[in-house]
Amino acid sequence: MLPTTHYAKSGGVNIAYQTIGNGPRDLVLVPGWVSNLDVFWEEPGLARMLSRLASFSRLIMFDKRGTGLSDRVTDMPSLEVRMDDVRAVMDAVGSQHAALFGYSEGGAMCALFAATYPDRATALIMGGAFSRRIKGPDYPWGPTREQALAFAEEVERNWGGTVGIEQRWPSKADDERCRHWWAHWLRSSASPAAAAALLRMNMDIDIRHVLPAVRVPTLILHSRNERLIDFGASQYMCERISGAKLVELHGIDHIPWGCDCEVILDEVEEFLTGVRSGTEPERLLVTVMFTDIVGATERAAALGDRGWNDLLQSHHAVVRRELAHFRGREIDTAGDGFLATFDGPARAVRCACAISREVRALGLEIRAGLHTGECEVIGDKVAGIAVHTGARVANHAQTGEVLVSGTVRDLVAGSGLSFQDRGMRRLKGNSDEWRLFAVEH
């Protein structure tokens, strides 16, 4: 469930914020370019990051004015205005002292806040941040003003799509689910003009003179391989903030919930608490569903690349619509197949049957296999014997058939679903025999 969104008044503007966790210390998360608190929780990797931060703190999050759930404004906020917004949110939740964690452009605001209000900032954490955005004669670690302006124009022109993902989240730039979420997140976070205005405002950020005035414990995290902010920008800050610690990361993502996320969380936890608990693999009881199109190769050859691609996109739309209806979660899509998980086996069975019915209108037949078991959650993927078993069950399904393991059949007893016994089968890679059942639909 989403945390409750509240609003704090800052200079007549309503600032949306959420709190989660009841740890012994307050931690304010300051977002980068744009944000939307509710949409944050729709991305599993980001939701996991926020939950981990909240496991050792009271996590305080907000959307800066003009973005997300906060009031829209005519003029984009300067760093000073954003500091006022942070103070307003801290006051609203009764936080007198807090550590600040700012990523990307949020880092500069956090550093300025720590230097300006040392009585309220207990620690400073910056990820993929910078003290100056634009390259200068004595600062080589940024784009030229012309390059930055060109990107702002591209953003306003292409807003609504996946603009910026290749630089900010390149490890997922080819993942269709992540691309869909990214575009949705951007649209929900700001208007095209506001997003471009924020980028142009960032061009004027230069807090280099403030860095020596930061006197709170400081942790700086930055990947040497990321594509947006040069690692030298963090080295520069570390050299000018007394006692600062710089941790070199090795992933390619700019955003903190990317491929370096677990390392970042370990470093932040140890920095704030003195220990790093790490994360045990999360294990959940889920129902896995595998589907694929029967005769896909022959159909693709008959239709040609363009025709097959159009048909495949229609198929994918049907599957995703039914997944949304039955509260399934898409895990992976490979060619014409889907892997999805459900928190209830009856919903999973009904979803598979609905997909089988609906794709017939496209002239397609699928086969589906389902199994319920304990899975290990790794990022936004699932793994374990239950996943392999579900895949093997699907391999035994016939054209138009929804085939389930005996485990699924037993768990949905009393649901009104009917099955035909398909007998005992030995599943590839599994020494045990399983009784399989076909759903009557």
C-alpha positions in Angstrom: 0.0 0.0 0.0 1.2 3.5 -0.8 2.2 5.8 2.1 -0.3 8.6 2.8 0.5 11.8 0.9 0.3 15.0 3.0 0.9 18.6 2.1 3.1 21.3 3.7 2.6 25.0 3.0 5.8 26.7 1.8 5.4 30.3 0.8 1.8 29.8 -0.3 2.7 26.6 -2.3 1.5 23.1 -1.3 4.4 20.7 -1.2 3.5 17.0 -1.3 5.3 14.7 1.0 5.3 11.2 2.4 6.9 9.5 5.3 7.6 5.8 5.8 9.4 3.9 8.6 10.0 4.6 12.2 13.7 4.3 12.6 15.7 6.3 15.2 16.9 8.9 12.7 15.2 11.1 10.1 16.4 10.9 6.5 15.1 13.4 3.9 15.4 12.1 0.3 15.7 15.0 -2.2 14.9 13.9 -5.8 16.8 14.8 -8.9 15.3 16.4 -12.0 11.6 15.4 -11.6 9.6 13.1 -9.4 6.2 11.8 -8.5 5.8 10.2 -5.1 3.0 7.8 -6.1 4.6 6.6 -9.3 7.9 6.0 -7.5 6.2 3.0 -5.8 5.1 1.5 -9.1 8.7 0.6 -10.0 9.7 -2.5 -8.0 13.4 -1.6 -7.8 12.7 1.9 -6.6 10.1 0.7 -4.1 12.6 -1.7 -2.7 15.2 1.1 -2.3 12.7 3.3 -0.5 11.7 0.4 1.8 15.3 -0.4 2.6 16.0 3.2 3.5 12.9 3.2 5.7 14.2 0.1 7.5 16.8 2.1 9.4 15.2 5.6 9.3 12.1 7.6 9.2 12.2 8.3 5.5 10.8 11.7 4.5 10.2 12.2 0.7 8.7 15.2 -1.2 8.0 16.4 -4.7 9.6 19.8 -5.3 7.2 22.6 -6.3 6.2 22.5 -9.9 6.6 18.7 -10.1 4.7 15.5 -9.2 2.0 15.9 -6.6 3.0 19.4 -5.5 1.5 22.6 -6.8 2.3 23.7 -10.3 4.1 27.0 -10.3 4.9 29.7 -13.0 8.6 30.0 -12.1 10.8 27.0 -11.5 12.3 26.9 -8.0 15.8 28.1 -7.2 18.0 26.1 -4.7 17.1 28.6 -2.0 13.4 28.1 -2.6 13.9 24.4 -2.5 15.6 24.7 0.8 12.5 26.5 2.2 10.4 23.6 0.9 12.6 21.1 2.7 12.3 23.1 6.0 8.6 23.4 5.6 8.3 19.6 5.1 10.6 18.9 8.1 8.5 21.3 10.2 5.3 19.6 9.1 6.5 16.2 10.3 8.1 17.5 13.5 11.7 16.8 12.4 14.2 19.1 14.0 17.3 17.3 12.7 17.7 15.0 9.7 20.3 13.5 7.4 19.8 14.6 3.8 20.3 12.3 0.8 20.2 14.1 -2.6 20.8 12.5 -5.9 21.7 14.2 -9.2 20.6 17.9 -9.0 19.2 17.2 -5.5 22.8 16.8 -4.2 23.6 20.5 -4.7 20.5 21.6 -2.8 21.4 19.2 0.1 25.0 20.6 0.3 23.7 24.1 0.4 21.2 23.2 3.1 23.8 21.5 5.2 26.1 24.5 5.0 23.3 27.0 5.7 21.5 25.1 8.4 24.1 23.0 10.2 21.8 22.9 13.3 19.2 20.9 11.3 21.4 18.8 9.0 23.0 15.8 10.8 24.7 14.3 7.7 25.0 14.8 4.0 24.7 12.1 1.3 25.1 12.8 -2.4 24.7 10.4 -5.3 25.7 11.1 -8.9 25.7 14.8 -7.9 27.6 17.9 -8.9 28.4 21.4 -7.5 28.3 23.0 -11.0 26.4 21.8 -14.0 28.0 23.6 -16.9 31.6 23.2 -18.1 33.8 26.2 -17.5 37.4 27.3 -18.0 38.3 25.9 -14.5 35.6 23.2 -14.4 35.8 20.5 -17.2 33.2 18.0 -15.8 30.0 19.1 -17.4 28.3 19.8 -20.8 28.7 23.0 -22.6 25.8 25.5 -22.3 24.9 24.8 -25.9 24.7 21.1 -25.3 22.6 21.6 -22.2 20.2 23.9 -24.1 19.9 21.4 -26.9 18.9 18.6 -24.5 16.3 20.9 -22.9 14.8 21.5 -26.3 14.9 17.8 -27.1 13.1 17.1 -23.8 10.3 19.6 -24.5 9.9 18.2 -28.1 9.9 14.5 -27.1 8.2 14.6 -23.7 5.8 11.8 -23.1 8.2 9.1 -24.3 11.4 7.7 -22.8 13.5 10.7 -23.2 16.6 10.6 -21.1 16.5 6.9 -20.2 19.6 6.1 -22.2 21.7 8.4 -20.1 20.0 8.0 -16.7 19.0 4.3 -16.6 21.0 2.7 -19.5 21.0 -0.8 -17.9 17.2 -0.9 -18.5 17.0 1.2 -21.7 16.0 -1.9 -23.7 13.6 -3.3 -21.1 10.0 -2.7 -22.4 8.5 -2.7 -18.9 11.0 -0.2 -17.6 10.6 2.0 -20.6 6.9 2.0 -20.2 7.2 3.0 -16.5 9.9 5.6 -17.3 7.6 7.4 -19.8 4.6 7.2 -17.4 6.8 8.6 -14.6 8.0 11.5 -16.6 4.5 12.4 -17.8 3.2 12.2 -14.2 6.1 14.3 -12.8 6.0 17.5 -14.9 4.7 19.1 -18.0 7.0 19.4 -21.0 7.7 23.1 -20.5 8.3 22.6 -16.8 10.8 19.7 -17.4 12.7 21.8 -19.9 12.6 24.9 -17.6 14.1 22.8 -14.7 16.9 21.7 -17.0 17.6 25.3 -18.0 17.5 26.3 -14.3 20.1 23.6 -13.5 22.5 25.2 -15.9 22.9 28.0 -13.5 23.7 25.8 -10.5 27.2 26.6 -9.1 27.7 26.0 -5.3 31.5 25.5 -5.5 32.1 28.3 -3.1 29.8 26.7 -0.5 31.6 23.4 -0.3 34.3 24.4 2.3 31.4 25.6 4.5 29.9 22.1 4.8 30.8 20.8 8.2 28.6 17.8 8.6 29.7 14.2 8.0 29.5 13.7 4.2 29.2 10.6 2.0 29.5 11.0 -1.8 28.6 8.1 -4.1 29.3 8.1 -7.8 29.9 5.6 -10.6 33.0 6.1 -12.7 31.1 4.5 -15.6 27.8 6.5 -15.6 26.9 8.5 -18.7 25.4 11.7 -17.3 27.6 13.3 -14.6 31.3 12.9 -14.8 33.0 11.1 -11.9 35.3 14.1 -11.6 32.4 16.2 -10.4 32.3 14.1 -7.2 36.0 14.0 -6.8 36.0 17.8 -7.0 33.4 18.0 -4.1 35.2 15.4 -2.0 38.4 17.4 -2.2 36.7 20.6 -0.9 34.4 19.2 1.8 36.4 18.5 5.0 36.3 14.8 5.9 34.1 13.8 3.0 34.1 10.1 2.0 33.9 9.3 -1.7 32.7 5.8 -2.8 33.5 4.8 -6.3 30.7 2.7 -7.9 31.1 0.6 -11.0 27.7 0.4 -12.7 26.5 2.4 -15.6 23.3 3.9 -14.2 22.9 7.5 -13.0 19.7 7.0 -10.9 20.3 5.4 -7.4 17.8 2.5 -7.9 19.8 1.2 -10.9 22.4 -1.5 -11.0 24.4 0.0 -8.1 21.4 0.1 -5.8 22.4 -2.6 -3.3 25.9 -1.1 -2.9 24.5 2.4 -2.4 22.1 1.1 0.2 24.8 -0.7 2.1 27.0 2.3 2.1 24.2 4.7 3.2 23.2 2.3 6.0 26.7 1.9 7.3 27.3 5.6 7.0 24.2 6.5 9.1 24.1 3.6 11.5 27.7 2.2 11.7 26.6 -1.2 10.4 25.3 -2.7 7.2 22.7 -5.3 7.5 22.6 -6.2 3.9 19.5 -7.8 2.4 18.5 -11.3 2.6 16.9 -12.5 -0.6 13.2 -11.9 -0.4 11.2 -15.1 -0.7 7.5 -15.0 -1.5 4.9 -17.6 -2.2 3.6 -16.8 -5.7 1.9 -18.4 -8.6 4.0 -18.2 -11.8 2.4 -18.2 -15.2 4.1 -18.9 -18.5 2.4 -18.3 -21.8 3.6 -18.5 -25.4 2.0 -18.4 -28.9 1.5 -21.8 -30.6 3.0 -21.9 -34.1 4.7 -18.5 -33.8 7.5 -19.3 -36.2 5.2 -20.4 -39.0 2.9 -17.5 -38.5 5.8 -15.0 -38.5 7.2 -16.5 -41.7 3.7 -16.2 -43.4 3.1 -12.6 -42.3 6.6 -11.1 -42.8 8.4 -9.0 -40.3 6.1 -6.0 -40.3 2.9 -8.0 -40.2 4.2 -10.3 -37.5 5.4 -7.4 -35.4 2.0 -5.7 -35.6 0.2 -8.9 -34.6 2.7 -9.5 -31.7 2.1 -6.0 -30.4 -1.7 -6.6 -30.4 -1.1 -9.9 -28.5 1.1 -8.1 -26.0 -1.6 -5.5 -25.4 -4.1 -8.3 -24.7 -1.8 -10.0 -22.2 -1.0 -6.8 -20.4 -4.6 -5.8 -20.2 -5.6 -9.1 -18.6 -2.6 -9.0 -16.3 -3.7 -5.6 -15.0 -7.3 -6.8 -14.6 -6.3 -9.9 -12.6 -3.5 -8.1 -10.6 -0.7 -10.0 -12.2 2.8 -8.7 -12.5 4.7 -8.9 -15.7 8.2 -10.3 -15.0 9.6 -10.9 -18.4 8.7 -10.9 -22.1 10.8 -12.8 -24.6 9.6 -12.9 -28.2 6.1 -14.2 -28.0 6.2 -15.5 -24.4 5.3 -14.0 -21.1 6.3 -14.8 -17.5 4.1 -13.2 -14.9 3.4 -13.7 -11.2 0.3 -13.5 -9.0 -0.4 -13.4 -5.3 -3.4 -15.7 -5.7 -3.6 -18.9 -7.8 -7.2 -18.6 -8.7 -6.7 -15.2 -10.2 -3.7 -16.6 -12.1 -5.8 -19.4 -13.6 -8.6 -17.1 -14.6 -6.1 -14.7 -16.2 -4.6 -17.4 -18.3 -8.0 -18.5 -19.4 -9.0 -14.9 -20.3 -5.8 -14.5 -22.3 -6.4 -17.7 -24.2 -9.9 -16.6 -25.1 -9.1 -13.0 -26.0 -6.2 -13.8 -28.3 -8.4 -16.0 -30.5 -10.0 -12.9 -31.8 -6.5 -12.1 -33.2 -6.4 -15.5 -34.9 -3.9 -16.8 -32.3 -3.7 -19.7 -29.9 -1.6 -19.8 -26.8 -0.6 -22.4 -24.3 -0.1 -21.7 -20.7 1.5 -23.4 -17.6 1.1 -22.4 -14.0 2.7 -23.5 -10.7 2.6 -22.2 -7.2 5.7 -22.2 -5.0 8.2 -20.1 -3.1 10.3 -17.9 -5.3 13.3 -15.7 -4.6 12.8 -12.1 -5.6 16.0 -10.7 -7.2 15.5 -7.1 -8.2 12.4 -7.0 -10.4 12.9 -10.7 -11.4 12.0 -14.0 -9.7 14.0 -17.2 -9.5 13.9 -20.6 -7.9 12.6 -24.1 -8.4 9.0 -22.9 -8.6 9.9 -20.8 -11.7 11.6 -23.7 -13.4 8.6 -26.0 -12.5 6.2 -23.5 -14.0 8.2 -23.4 -17.3 8.3 -27.2 -17.5 4.5 -27.4 -16.9 4.0 -25.0 -19.8 6.1 -27.2 -22.0 3.5 -30.0 -21.6 0.5 -27.8 -22.5 -1.2 -28.4 -25.8 -2.7 -25.8 -28.2 -5.2 -23.6 -26.4 -4.6 -25.4 -23.1 -4.1 -23.9 -19.6 -2.1 -26.6 -17.7 -1.5 -26.4 -14.0 0.4 -28.4 -11.4 -1.3 -30.4 -8.7 -0.3 -27.7 -6.3 -2.3 -25.1 -8.1 -5.3 -27.4 -8.4 -5.3 -28.1 -4.7 -4.9 -24.5 -3.7 -7.9 -23.3 -5.7 -10.3 -25.9 -4.3 -13.7 -24.3 -3.7 -13.1 -21.5 -6.3 -15.5 -22.9 -8.9 -12.7 -23.8 -11.3 -12.9 -27.2 -13.0 -10.0 -29.4 -14.2 -9.3 -32.5 -16.2 -6.6 -34.9 -14.9 -3.7 -35.1 -17.4 -1.9 -37.8 -15.3 1.6 -38.0 -13.9 4.4 -36.4 -15.9 8.1 -36.2 -15.4 9.2 -32.6 -15.8 12.6 -32.0 -17.4 15.3 -31.3 -14.9 13.2 -32.6 -12.0 13.5 -36.1 -10.6 10.0 -36.1 -9.2 6.8 -36.8 -11.2 4.0 -34.2 -11.1 0.3 -34.7 -11.6 -0.9 -32.1 -14.1 -4.4 -30.8 -14.7 -5.9 -28.9 -17.7 -8.4 -26.1 -16.8 -11.8 -26.5 -18.3 -12.6 -23.1 -19.9 
